[in-house]
Each structure stands twice: as structure tokens, then as C-alpha cells.
Amino acid sequence: MSDAQTQIDQIVKSSDVVLFMKGNASFPMCGFSGRAIQILKACGVEPRTLKTVNVLEDEGIRQGIKEYSNWPTIPQLYVKGEFIGGSDIMMEMYESGELQQVINGGA
């Protein structure tokens, strides 16, 4: 595992809800990241419990997360160390009620 992969692994396992995104929760820097934040807020995720990682600040993380998850796009959501998906999957899961269950541990 590369240094970036090791770092990503530690980040993913450090918090219950981790979002790799462009920008941060207060200032998303792309529409998809902004939508991901809104979905998490709608699910009742408290901003203080949400760990966000701005991939624009570290090229190693930006590329490494795509390899780590085998998923080509950002944002990427992890809940309790498990890869959930990007903003489209988050929206589908939110609309079905599944995302709330995963986040609240009822899945």
C-alpha cells in the first residue's frame, strides 16, 4: 500500500462518516460535493461528526482515493469504513431511505 493509500485507510477508519470532496462542508467547490453535503445534512448528520477531506489540497489523496475505492469520481462517501458511493448513489439511497438507515446504523 502506498503512503497515500495508508493515509486514506487511516482517514476512512477514523470517523463514522467521511466524505472525500472538493472543498469543505462550509464551502463546497463543485456542485456534486455541495449536493453530497446537503444530502448528509438532510440525513441528520451533524457537521461536527462529519469528517470531510478536501482532495484539492493533496494530489496524492485526490488520485489515491480513486484507486482505494476503485471509483473514478469525487465526492466519495464512507460510513463506518465502508464505501457507499458518489453523489448520485447518495441521492438514490437518500430518496429510498436506505442512506439514513446506513448512517444511523439500522441497515
N, C-alpha and C positions, 0 to 999 in steps of 0.2 A: 504494500500500500504506500503511495507517495505521501509526502508531508501534507499536501493539500487534502488528500483523502483521509488521512488520520485526523486532521483538524476538523474536517466536515463531520466525520463519525463522532467525534467528541461533542461538537455543537448539537448534532441531531439527538444525542443521548442525554444532553444536559438539561433539557426542558421538555415539558409535556407537549407544548405546541410551538413549533419552529417554522418560520416562513422565510425561505430564501427569496429575496425580491430585489427589485431595482428601487433604490431609495430606502425610506424607512416608514414606519407606521404613521408618523406625523406628516411626512412629505414623500408620498409615493412618486416615483419618477417615470412611471409608464401606466397606461390605462389598466393593463391586466393586473399589475401589482396593486393598484388602487382598488380594483374590484375585489381582489383577494382579501384585502384589509376590511372592506365593507361587509363581505360575507362572514368573516370571522367575528366582527362586531355584532352582526345580526344573530350569530350563534351564541352570543353572550360571553365571548372570550374577553376577559379583562385585559386592557392594554399592558398592565404591569406583569401579567402572567405570560404574555406573548413574547417570544424571542424572535426578533427579526434580524436577518443578516443581509446587509446591503452588498450585493455581488459586484456593484460598480466600484467598490473600494479595493477589491482584491481580484486581480485577473486569475490567479490560481484557483480561488474559490469559484469564480464565475464559470470557468471551464470544468473544474473538478466536480462541481455538483451535478453537471450533466452526465458525467461518467459514473459518479456514485449511484445515481438513481436510474441510469440508463434512460433518461428522459431529456429530450432536446431543448425544452423551453423553460423559461423562468417567468413567473414565480413557481416555486415548489413548496408544498406543504407537507410537513411531517407531524404526526400526532403519536406521542409515546414511542418515538423511534421508528415508526412505520411510515413509509412513503404513501401519501394519499394521492397527490396529483397536482396539476396546474389549475389555473382559474376556471377553465371550462368544466373540469371534473368537479371542482369545488362547488360550482353553481348547480350542477346536476344533482350532486349529493345533498346540497342545502335544500333545493326545491323538493326533494323526496323525503327530507327529514333525516336522512342517513348520516349526514355530516354532524348534526347536533348530537346524535347518539354516539358516534365515534369520539367526539370531543369530550362528551360528558361520561364516557366510559360505559355506555349501555349497549354497545354493539355485540 
